[in-house]
C-alpha cells in the first residue's frame, strides 16, 4: 500500500485529516519509533576489552569531582 507523510501543526488539523481519511477509506497511523542504529558509530569495540588500558587517561587534564558533576 502506498504511503504519504503529512505534517500538521495542531490537533484541529489532525481531526479534519482523520475525518477525511475515514471518508475515503484510508488509515492514519502513528509513526513507529525508530530503533537506534549503532552500526554507524566511528568507535570500534574490542572483543576483549581491557579496562587497565584506560589508566592514566586524565593525567594531563586533572578533573575534580565537582567538575564531573
PDB file of N, CA, C and O in Angstrom:
ATOM      1  N   UNK A   1       0.839  -1.167   0.000  1.00  0.00           N
ATOM      2  CA  UNK A   1       0.000   0.000   0.000  1.00  0.00           C
ATOM      3  C   UNK A   1       0.891   1.240   0.000  1.00  0.00           C
ATOM      4  O   UNK A   1       1.804   1.321   0.822  1.00  0.00           O
ATOM      5  N   UNK A   2       0.665   2.199  -0.881  1.00  0.00           N
ATOM      6  CA  UNK A   2       1.454   3.436  -0.910  1.00  0.00           C
ATOM      7  C   UNK A   2       1.254   4.230   0.375  1.00  0.00           C
ATOM      8  O   UNK A   2       0.197   4.150   1.002  1.00  0.00           O
ATOM      9  N   UNK A   3       2.268   4.994   0.765  1.00  0.00           N
ATOM     10  CA  UNK A   3       2.214   5.782   1.982  1.00  0.00           C
ATOM     11  C   UNK A   3       2.548   7.237   1.691  1.00  0.00           C
ATOM     12  O   UNK A   3       3.269   7.553   0.744  1.00  0.00           O
ATOM     13  N   UNK A   4       2.000   8.124   2.541  1.00  0.00           N
ATOM     14  CA  UNK A   4       2.262   9.552   2.450  1.00  0.00           C
ATOM     15  C   UNK A   4       2.485  10.066   3.865  1.00  0.00           C
ATOM     16  O   UNK A   4       1.803   9.634   4.794  1.00  0.00           O
ATOM     17  N   UNK A   5       3.417  10.967   4.037  1.00  0.00           N
ATOM     18  CA  UNK A   5       3.646  11.581   5.338  1.00  0.00           C
ATOM     19  C   UNK A   5       3.066  12.986   5.289  1.00  0.00           C
ATOM     20  O   UNK A   5       3.391  13.775   4.401  1.00  0.00           O
ATOM     21  N   UNK A   6       2.200  13.289   6.259  1.00  0.00           N
ATOM     22  CA  UNK A   6       1.588  14.614   6.359  1.00  0.00           C
ATOM     23  C   UNK A   6       1.958  15.191   7.714  1.00  0.00           C
ATOM     24  O   UNK A   6       1.748  14.553   8.745  1.00  0.00           O
ATOM     25  N   UNK A   7       2.506  16.394   7.713  1.00  0.00           N
ATOM     26  CA  UNK A   7       2.863  17.063   8.960  1.00  0.00           C
ATOM     27  C   UNK A   7       1.795  18.109   9.264  1.00  0.00           C
ATOM     28  O   UNK A   7       1.350  18.831   8.371  1.00  0.00           O
ATOM     29  N   UNK A   8       1.390  18.183  10.521  1.00  0.00           N
ATOM     30  CA  UNK A   8       0.359  19.133  10.922  1.00  0.00           C
ATOM     31  C   UNK A   8       0.820  19.885  12.158  1.00  0.00           C
ATOM     32  O   UNK A   8       1.693  19.423  12.892  1.00  0.00           O
ATOM     33  N   UNK A   9       0.223  21.051  12.380  1.00  0.00           N
ATOM     34  CA  UNK A   9       0.656  21.889  13.487  1.00  0.00           C
ATOM     35  C   UNK A   9      -0.273  21.848  14.698  1.00  0.00           C
ATOM     36  O   UNK A   9       0.160  22.163  15.806  1.00  0.00           O
ATOM     37  N   UNK A  10      -1.529  21.471  14.515  1.00  0.00           N
ATOM     38  CA  UNK A  10      -2.420  21.473  15.676  1.00  0.00           C
ATOM     39  C   UNK A  10      -3.383  20.291  15.620  1.00  0.00           C
ATOM     40  O   UNK A  10      -3.540  19.642  14.586  1.00  0.00           O
ATOM     41  N   UNK A  11      -4.017  20.031  16.746  1.00  0.00           N
ATOM     42  CA  UNK A  11      -4.921  18.886  16.872  1.00  0.00           C
ATOM     43  C   UNK A  11      -6.157  19.031  15.996  1.00  0.00           C
ATOM     44  O   UNK A  11      -6.721  18.031  15.552  1.00  0.00           O
ATOM     45  N   UNK A  12      -6.586  20.267  15.742  1.00  0.00           N
ATOM     46  CA  UNK A  12      -7.764  20.503  14.902  1.00  0.00           C
ATOM     47  C   UNK A  12      -7.509  20.014  13.473  1.00  0.00           C
ATOM     48  O   UNK A  12      -8.390  19.433  12.841  1.00  0.00           O
ATOM     49  N   UNK A  13      -6.310  20.254  12.980  1.00  0.00           N
ATOM     50  CA  UNK A  13      -5.956  19.788  11.640  1.00  0.00           C
ATOM     51  C   UNK A  13      -5.945  18.268  11.588  1.00  0.00           C
ATOM     52  O   UNK A  13      -6.376  17.674  10.600  1.00  0.00           O
ATOM     53  N   UNK A  14      -5.454  17.640  12.648  1.00  0.00           N
ATOM     54  CA  UNK A  14      -5.424  16.181  12.695  1.00  0.00           C
ATOM     55  C   UNK A  14      -6.843  15.613  12.684  1.00  0.00           C
ATOM     56  O   UNK A  14      -7.113  14.633  11.990  1.00  0.00           O
ATOM     57  N   UNK A  15      -7.742  16.221  13.444  1.00  0.00           N
ATOM     58  CA  UNK A  15      -9.140  15.759  13.458  1.00  0.00           C
ATOM     59  C   UNK A  15      -9.741  15.832  12.063  1.00  0.00           C
ATOM     60  O   UNK A  15     -10.429  14.907  11.632  1.00  0.00           O
ATOM     61  N   UNK A  16      -9.484  16.934  11.350  1.00  0.00           N
ATOM     62  CA  UNK A  16     -10.003  17.091   9.994  1.00  0.00           C
ATOM     63  C   UNK A  16      -9.425  16.027   9.068  1.00  0.00           C
ATOM     64  O   UNK A  16     -10.141  15.471   8.234  1.00  0.00           O
ATOM     65  N   UNK A  17      -8.130  15.744   9.213  1.00  0.00           N
ATOM     66  CA  UNK A  17      -7.495  14.725   8.389  1.00  0.00           C
ATOM     67  C   UNK A  17      -8.053  13.340   8.679  1.00  0.00           C
ATOM     68  O   UNK A  17      -8.222  12.527   7.771  1.00  0.00           O
ATOM     69  N   UNK A  18      -8.337  13.077   9.952  1.00  0.00           N
ATOM     70  CA  UNK A  18      -8.906  11.777  10.314  1.00  0.00           C
ATOM     71  C   UNK A  18     -10.298  11.604   9.712  1.00  0.00           C
ATOM     72  O   UNK A  18     -10.639  10.517   9.245  1.00  0.00           O
ATOM     73  N   UNK A  19     -11.096  12.657   9.720  1.00  0.00           N
ATOM     74  CA  UNK A  19     -12.424  12.595   9.103  1.00  0.00           C
ATOM     75  C   UNK A  19     -12.333  12.372   7.611  1.00  0.00           C
ATOM     76  O   UNK A  19     -13.084  11.572   7.054  1.00  0.00           O
ATOM     77  N   UNK A  20     -11.426  13.067   6.962  1.00  0.00           N
ATOM     78  CA  UNK A  20     -11.221  12.915   5.520  1.00  0.00           C
ATOM     79  C   UNK A  20     -10.742  11.506   5.186  1.00  0.00           C
ATOM     80  O   UNK A  20     -11.200  10.904   4.215  1.00  0.00           O
ATOM     81  N   UNK A  21      -9.831  10.989   5.982  1.00  0.00           N
ATOM     82  CA  UNK A  21      -9.317   9.640   5.752  1.00  0.00           C
ATOM     83  C   UNK A  21     -10.425   8.604   5.886  1.00  0.00           C
ATOM     84  O   UNK A  21     -10.498   7.659   5.100  1.00  0.00           O
ATOM     85  N   UNK A  22     -11.275   8.781   6.872  1.00  0.00           N
ATOM     86  CA  UNK A  22     -12.376   7.844   7.068  1.00  0.00           C
ATOM     87  C   UNK A  22     -13.330   7.876   5.874  1.00  0.00           C
ATOM     88  O   UNK A  22     -13.824   6.833   5.446  1.00  0.00           O
ATOM     89  N   UNK A  23     -13.591   9.070   5.338  1.00  0.00           N
ATOM     90  CA  UNK A  23     -14.498   9.216   4.193  1.00  0.00           C
ATOM     91  C   UNK A  23     -13.953   8.517   2.945  1.00  0.00           C
ATOM     92  O   UNK A  23     -14.727   8.028   2.122  1.00  0.00           O
ATOM     93  N   UNK A  24     -12.646   8.468   2.804  1.00  0.00           N
ATOM     94  CA  UNK A  24     -12.026   7.845   1.637  1.00  0.00           C
ATOM     95  C   UNK A  24     -11.469   6.449   1.925  1.00  0.00           C
ATOM     96  O   UNK A  24     -10.698   5.913   1.129  1.00  0.00           O
ATOM     97  N   UNK A  25     -11.851   5.868   3.043  1.00  0.00           N
ATOM     98  CA  UNK A  25     -11.441   4.528   3.429  1.00  0.00           C
ATOM     99  C   UNK A  25      -9.910   4.399   3.481  1.00  0.00           C
ATOM    100  O   UNK A  25      -9.325   3.462   2.938  1.00  0.00           O
ATOM    101  N   UNK A  26      -9.280   5.384   4.159  1.00  0.00           N
ATOM    102  CA  UNK A  26      -7.835   5.378   4.348  1.00  0.00           C
ATOM    103  C   UNK A  26      -7.534   5.231   5.832  1.00  0.00           C
ATOM    104  O   UNK A  26      -8.415   5.416   6.672  1.00  0.00           O
ATOM    105  N   UNK A  27      -6.293   4.898   6.152  1.00  0.00           N
ATOM    106  CA  UNK A  27      -5.876   4.726   7.538  1.00  0.00           C
ATOM    107  C   UNK A  27      -4.866   5.799   7.923  1.00  0.00           C
ATOM    108  O   UNK A  27      -4.044   6.218   7.109  1.00  0.00           O
ATOM    109  N   UNK A  28      -4.941   6.235   9.170  1.00  0.00           N
ATOM    110  CA  UNK A  28      -3.934   7.135   9.716  1.00  0.00           C
ATOM    111  C   UNK A  28      -3.298   6.402  10.886  1.00  0.00           C
ATOM    112  O   UNK A  28      -3.980   5.997  11.827  1.00  0.00           O
ATOM    113  N   UNK A  29      -1.983   6.239  10.817  1.00  0.00           N
ATOM    114  CA  UNK A  29      -1.239   5.529  11.862  1.00  0.00           C
ATOM    115  C   UNK A  29      -0.181   6.438  12.444  1.00  0.00           C
ATOM    116  O   UNK A  29       0.345   7.318  11.763  1.00  0.00           O
ATOM    117  N   UNK A  30       0.128   6.217  13.721  1.00  0.00           N
ATOM    118  CA  UNK A  30       1.257   6.913  14.327  1.00  0.00           C
ATOM    119  C   UNK A  30       2.528   6.290  13.774  1.00  0.00           C
ATOM    120  O   UNK A  30       2.577   5.082  13.541  1.00  0.00           O
ATOM    121  N   UNK A  31       3.557   7.104  13.563  1.00  0.00           N
ATOM    122  CA  UNK A  31       4.821   6.520  13.085  1.00  0.00           C
ATOM    123  C   UNK A  31       5.426   5.619  14.151  1.00  0.00           C
ATOM    124  O   UNK A  31       5.325   5.893  15.347  1.00  0.00           O
ATOM    125  N   UNK A  32       6.042   4.562  13.708  1.00  0.00           N
ATOM    126  CA  UNK A  32       6.707   3.634  14.622  1.00  0.00           C
ATOM    127  C   UNK A  32       8.022   4.254  15.070  1.00  0.00           C
ATOM    128  O   UNK A  32       8.710   4.916  14.294  1.00  0.00           O
ATOM    129  N   UNK A  33       8.358   4.026  16.336  1.00  0.00           N
ATOM    130  CA  UNK A  33       9.613   4.553  16.844  1.00  0.00           C
ATOM    131  C   UNK A  33      10.775   3.836  16.171  1.00  0.00           C
ATOM    132  O   UNK A  33      10.781   2.613  16.032  1.00  0.00           O
ATOM    133  N   UNK A  34      11.741   4.616  15.765  1.00  0.00           N
ATOM    134  CA  UNK A  34      12.917   4.036  15.135  1.00  0.00           C
ATOM    135  C   UNK A  34      13.880   3.557  16.207  1.00  0.00           C
ATOM    136  O   UNK A  34      14.098   4.236  17.210  1.00  0.00           O
ATOM    137  N   UNK A  35      14.442   2.404  15.989  1.00  0.00           N
ATOM    138  CA  UNK A  35      15.453   1.894  16.903  1.00  0.00           C
ATOM    139  C   UNK A  35      16.771   2.575  16.575  1.00  0.00           C
ATOM    140  O   UNK A  35      17.081   2.841  15.414  1.00  0.00           O
ATOM    141  N   UNK A  36      17.532   2.849  17.614  1.00  0.00           N
ATOM    142  CA  UNK A  36      18.824   3.482  17.403  1.00  0.00           C
ATOM    143  C   UNK A  36      19.760   2.502  16.701  1.00  0.00           C
ATOM    144  O   UNK A  36      19.867   1.335  17.079  1.00  0.00           O
ATOM    145  N   UNK A  37      20.416   2.994  15.695  1.00  0.00           N
ATOM    146  CA  UNK A  37      21.332   2.178  14.920  1.00  0.00           C
ATOM    147  C   UNK A  37      22.752   2.494  15.362  1.00  0.00           C
ATOM    148  O   UNK A  37      23.254   3.590  15.110  1.00  0.00           O
ATOM    149  N   UNK A  38      23.392   1.555  16.011  1.00  0.00           N
ATOM    150  CA  UNK A  38      24.746   1.812  16.490  1.00  0.00           C
ATOM    151  C   UNK A  38      25.813   1.367  15.491  1.00  0.00           C
ATOM    152  O   UNK A  38      27.006   1.472  15.775  1.00  0.00           O
ATOM    153  N   UNK A  39      25.402   0.880  14.349  1.00  0.00           N
ATOM    154  CA  UNK A  39      26.392   0.403  13.382  1.00  0.00           C
ATOM    155  C   UNK A  39      27.117   1.555  12.710  1.00  0.00           C
ATOM    156  O   UNK A  39      28.197   1.352  12.155  1.00  0.00           O
ATOM    157  N   UNK A  40      26.558   2.753  12.742  1.00  0.00           N
ATOM    158  CA  UNK A  40      27.195   3.894  12.098  1.00  0.00           C
ATOM    159  C   UNK A  40      28.193   4.616  12.986  1.00  0.00           C
ATOM    160  O   UNK A  40      28.716   5.656  12.587  1.00  0.00           O
ATOM    161  N   UNK A  41      28.472   4.103  14.169  1.00  0.00           N
ATOM    162  CA  UNK A  41      29.406   4.757  15.069  1.00  0.00           C
ATOM    163  C   UNK A  41      30.835   4.653  14.545  1.00  0.00           C
ATOM    164  O   UNK A  41      31.204   3.701  13.857  1.00  0.00           O
ATOM    165  N   UNK A  42      31.608   5.647  14.889  1.00  0.00           N
ATOM    166  CA  UNK A  42      33.003   5.647  14.475  1.00  0.00           C
ATOM    167  C   UNK A  42      33.899   4.990  15.519  1.00  0.00           C
ATOM    168  O   UNK A  42      35.124   5.066  15.428  1.00  0.00           O
ATOM    169  N   UNK A  43      33.297   4.355  16.497  1.00  0.00           N
ATOM    170  CA  UNK A  43      34.047   3.695  17.568  1.00  0.00           C
ATOM    171  C   UNK A  43      34.114   2.206  17.274  1.00  0.00           C
ATOM    172  O   UNK A  43      33.108   1.581  16.936  1.00  0.00           O
ATOM    173  N   UNK A  44      35.279   1.658  17.403  1.00  0.00           N
ATOM    174  CA  UNK A  44      35.424   0.213  17.246  1.00  0.00           C
ATOM    175  C   UNK A  44      35.466  -0.410  18.628  1.00  0.00           C
ATOM    176  O   UNK A  44      36.172   0.075  19.512  1.00  0.00           O
ATOM    177  N   UNK A  45      34.728  -1.461  18.813  1.00  0.00           N
ATOM    178  CA  UNK A  45      34.669  -2.133  20.100  1.00  0.00           C
ATOM    179  C   UNK A  45      35.563  -3.364  20.078  1.00  0.00           C
ATOM    180  O   UNK A  45      35.623  -4.105  19.096  1.00  0.00           O
ATOM    181  N   UNK A  46      36.244  -3.552  21.179  1.00  0.00           N
ATOM    182  CA  UNK A  46      37.142  -4.692  21.300  1.00  0.00           C
ATOM    183  C   UNK A  46      36.370  -5.933  21.699  1.00  0.00           C
ATOM    184  O   UNK A  46      35.418  -5.856  22.476  1.00  0.00           O
ATOM    185  N   UNK A  47      36.766  -7.051  21.183  1.00  0.00           N
ATOM    186  CA  UNK A  47      36.167  -8.308  21.578  1.00  0.00           C
ATOM    187  C   UNK A  47      36.559  -8.685  22.998  1.00  0.00           C
ATOM    188  O   UNK A  47      35.803  -9.350  23.706  1.00  0.00           O
ATOM    189  N   UNK A  48      37.755  -8.252  23.410  1.00  0.00           N
ATOM    190  CA  UNK A  48      38.248  -8.498  24.768  1.00  0.00           C
ATOM    191  C   UNK A  48      38.703  -7.164  25.360  1.00  0.00           C
ATOM    192  O   UNK A  48      39.891  -6.844  25.317  1.00  0.00           O
ATOM    193  N   UNK A  49      37.763  -6.375  25.918  1.00  0.00           N
ATOM    194  CA  UNK A  49      38.145  -5.059  26.448  1.00  0.00           C
ATOM    195  C   UNK A  49      39.074  -5.165  27.655  1.00  0.00           C
ATOM    196  O   UNK A  49      38.955  -6.085  28.464  1.00  0.00           O
ATOM    197  N   UNK A  50      39.996  -4.216  27.766  1.00  0.00           N
ATOM    198  CA  UNK A  50      40.949  -4.181  28.863  1.00  0.00           C
ATOM    199  C   UNK A  50      40.808  -2.837  29.580  1.00  0.00           C
ATOM    200  O   UNK A  50      41.288  -1.819  29.082  1.00  0.00           O
ATOM    201  N   UNK A  51      40.156  -2.824  30.738  1.00  0.00           N
ATOM    202  CA  UNK A  51      39.936  -1.591  31.491  1.00  0.00           C
ATOM    203  C   UNK A  51      41.258  -0.979  31.973  1.00  0.00           C
ATOM    204  O   UNK A  51      41.334   0.235  32.166  1.00  0.00           O
ATOM    205  N   UNK A  52      42.280  -1.784  32.166  1.00  0.00           N
ATOM    206  CA  UNK A  52      43.578  -1.257  32.606  1.00  0.00           C
ATOM    207  C   UNK A  52      44.224  -0.370  31.546  1.00  0.00           C
ATOM    208  O   UNK A  52      45.084   0.448  31.870  1.00  0.00           O
ATOM    209  N   UNK A  53      43.832  -0.516  30.319  1.00  0.00           N
ATOM    210  CA  UNK A  53      44.385   0.310  29.248  1.00  0.00           C
ATOM    211  C   UNK A  53      43.972   1.773  29.411  1.00  0.00           C
ATOM    212  O   UNK A  53      44.594   2.661  28.828  1.00  0.00           O
ATOM    213  N   UNK A  54      42.929   2.027  30.198  1.00  0.00           N
ATOM    214  CA  UNK A  54      42.461   3.392  30.419  1.00  0.00           C
ATOM    215  C   UNK A  54      43.173   4.088  31.579  1.00  0.00           C
ATOM    216  O   UNK A  54      42.948   5.275  31.813  1.00  0.00           O
ATOM    217  N   UNK A  55      44.004   3.386  32.289  1.00  0.00           N
ATOM    218  CA  UNK A  55      44.684   4.012  33.424  1.00  0.00           C
ATOM    219  C   UNK A  55      45.578   5.148  32.923  1.00  0.00           C
ATOM    220  O   UNK A  55      46.318   5.004  31.950  1.00  0.00           O
ATOM    221  N   UNK A  56      45.482   6.285  33.622  1.00  0.00           N
ATOM    222  CA  UNK A  56      46.290   7.452  33.255  1.00  0.00           C
ATOM    223  C   UNK A  56      45.691   8.296  32.151  1.00  0.00           C
ATOM    224  O   UNK A  56      46.354   9.209  31.658  1.00  0.00           O
ATOM    225  N   UNK A  57      44.468   8.026  31.746  1.00  0.00           N
ATOM    226  CA  UNK A  57      43.878   8.755  30.624  1.00  0.00           C
ATOM    227  C   UNK A  57      43.705  10.247  30.929  1.00  0.00           C
ATOM    228  O   UNK A  57      43.752  11.069  30.014  1.00  0.00           O
ATOM    229  N   UNK A  58      43.502  10.610  32.219  1.00  0.00           N
ATOM    230  CA  UNK A  58      43.295  12.004  32.606  1.00  0.00           C
ATOM    231  C   UNK A  58      44.548  12.622  33.236  1.00  0.00           C
ATOM    232  O   UNK A  58      44.438  13.665  33.881  1.00  0.00           O
ATOM    233  N   UNK A  59      45.711  12.033  33.080  1.00  0.00           N
ATOM    234  CA  UNK A  59      46.901  12.529  33.775  1.00  0.00           C
ATOM    235  C   UNK A  59      47.275  13.949  33.355  1.00  0.00           C
ATOM    236  O   UNK A  59      47.790  14.705  34.179  1.00  0.00           O
ATOM    237  N   UNK A  60      47.035  14.335  32.108  1.00  0.00           N
ATOM    238  CA  UNK A  60      47.375  15.683  31.636  1.00  0.00           C
ATOM    239  C   UNK A  60      46.223  16.667  31.796  1.00  0.00           C
ATOM    240  O   UNK A  60      46.371  17.851  31.493  1.00  0.00           O
ATOM    241  N   UNK A  61      45.083  16.188  32.267  1.00  0.00           N
ATOM    242  CA  UNK A  61      43.914  17.045  32.436  1.00  0.00           C
ATOM    243  C   UNK A  61      43.207  16.671  33.738  1.00  0.00           C
ATOM    244  O   UNK A  61      42.198  15.966  33.714  1.00  0.00           O
ATOM    245  N   UNK A  62      43.727  17.137  34.868  1.00  0.00           N
ATOM    246  CA  UNK A  62      43.101  16.762  36.144  1.00  0.00           C
ATOM    247  C   UNK A  62      41.686  17.335  36.250  1.00  0.00           C
ATOM    248  O   UNK A  62      41.448  18.497  35.920  1.00  0.00           O
ATOM    249  N   UNK A  63      40.765  16.512  36.710  1.00  0.00           N
ATOM    250  CA  UNK A  63      39.361  16.896  36.836  1.00  0.00           C
ATOM    251  C   UNK A  63      38.920  16.624  38.264  1.00  0.00           C
ATOM    252  O   UNK A  63      39.207  15.565  38.822  1.00  0.00           O
ATOM    253  N   UNK A  64      38.217  17.591  38.852  1.00  0.00           N
ATOM    254  CA  UNK A  64      37.698  17.400  40.200  1.00  0.00           C
ATOM    255  C   UNK A  64      36.330  16.731  40.121  1.00  0.00           C
ATOM    256  O   UNK A  64      35.708  16.688  39.060  1.00  0.00           O
ATOM    257  N   UNK A  65      35.872  16.209  41.258  1.00  0.00           N
ATOM    258  CA  UNK A  65      34.565  15.563  41.301  1.00  0.00           C
ATOM    259  C   UNK A  65      33.456  16.571  41.019  1.00  0.00           C
ATOM    260  O   UNK A  65      32.431  16.213  40.439  1.00  0.00           O
ATOM    261  N   UNK A  66      33.651  17.846  41.428  1.00  0.00           N
ATOM    262  CA  UNK A  66      32.646  18.873  41.168  1.00  0.00           C
ATOM    263  C   UNK A  66      32.511  19.147  39.672  1.00  0.00           C
ATOM    264  O   UNK A  66      31.406  19.377  39.180  1.00  0.00           O
ATOM    265  N   UNK A  67      33.619  19.123  38.955  1.00  0.00           N
ATOM    266  CA  UNK A  67      33.571  19.347  37.509  1.00  0.00           C
ATOM    267  C   UNK A  67      32.872  18.192  36.794  1.00  0.00           C
ATOM    268  O   UNK A  67      32.189  18.407  35.792  1.00  0.00           O
ATOM    269  N   UNK A  68      33.035  16.981  37.297  1.00  0.00           N
ATOM    270  CA  UNK A  68      32.374  15.841  36.688  1.00  0.00           C
ATOM    271  C   UNK A  68      30.864  15.900  36.875  1.00  0.00           C
ATOM    272  O   UNK A  68      30.108  15.470  36.004  1.00  0.00           O
ATOM    273  N   UNK A  69      30.432  16.427  38.000  1.00  0.00           N
ATOM    274  CA  UNK A  69      29.005  16.534  38.267  1.00  0.00           C
ATOM    275  C   UNK A  69      28.416  17.615  37.431  1.00  0.00           C
ATOM    276  O   UNK A  69      27.214  17.868  37.507  1.00  0.00           O
TER     277      UNK A  69
END
